[in-house]
Amino acid sequence: MAGPVFVFISLFIVIFGICYLYFSTRNKERLALIEKGADASIFVKGKREHAPPVWKILILNLALLLMGIGAGIIIGGVLRSTFNVQWDVATFGSIFLMAGTGLLIGFFLTKKMDKEES
């Protein structure tokens, strides 16, 4: 009974500690740069003006992920009926394989879209 409670409390403490260290360190670095007279524009240096909107990238990757899952279900059914592969191996293996392929294609399309916008 105490085991699962301990795990959840430990997980919460770890997540809180990581977030606290990240934000406190970032704040200290920024304060040190401001004290030295650095320009405040360096804090938003990573953002580009002509980058594609985030919603386009999310929709593209979500669509390719869902298409990959659908294709994995179809391929799993074909493997099951044609080659008599076990149901769980055929279905879950092909779902994960095709979902990963869809996300990989989404990564390359996003990279291509980012180059076109620049």
Secondary structure, 3 states (H helix, E strand, C coil): CHHHHHHHHHHHHHHHHHHHHHHHHHHHHHHHHHHCCCCHHHHHCCCCCCCCCHHHHHHHHHHHHHHHHHHHHHHHHHHHHHHCCCHHHHHHHHHHHHHHHHHHHHHHHHHHHHHHHC
